[in-house]
Amino acid sequence: MRRRLVPAIVYLALVINMAVVPAVLALSTREPVDGEPVLLIVPPGGDAAHVAAVSGGIVLANSRVSSVALTYSPDRNYFEILSNNGALMLLNGSLSDLFCTTG
């Protein structure tokens, strides 16, 4: 019985991943929208909070990794300014709860 249970758990985990991962990727790769929070990712070892501050934005939530933060600015050129100041990637902030913590 135990031999059959382990493969069943592995298959169940694979099925869940196949259903959840594409949905998460589809939502998180939506274009960022002006006036809404943006998930800022800078190169490894970089400080996303510093890039946001230099770009005129504020940090709404920090990540466990210093190179990722949820930021906001009402400036219409904010995404361009972030890119010029070292942003590696900008994602829509709609799934930020998965990556960031408040405080």
C-alpha positions, 0 to 999 in steps of 0.5 A: 500500500505504501508503494502506491501512496507515494506515487499518488502524492507525487502525481497529485502535486504535479497536477496541482502545480500544472493548474496553479503555476500557469495561472500565477504566471499569467496574472503576474506578467500582466503589464504594470498600470500607471497609478497602481503598485508595481512589483520592482525587481532589480539585479541580485544583490541590488536594493529595490527600496533604494531604486524606488526611493531614487526614482521618486517612489515609495515602498509599500511592502518589502520582500524577504529578498532585498532585490524585490519590493512592491512600490508606488508612485503617482508619476506617469513616468515612474516605470521609465524612471525605474528602468533608467535607475536599474530595474531589471523587471517591472511586474503588475503588483496584483500578486504582490502578496505572494512575494512581499510582506508588510512592515 
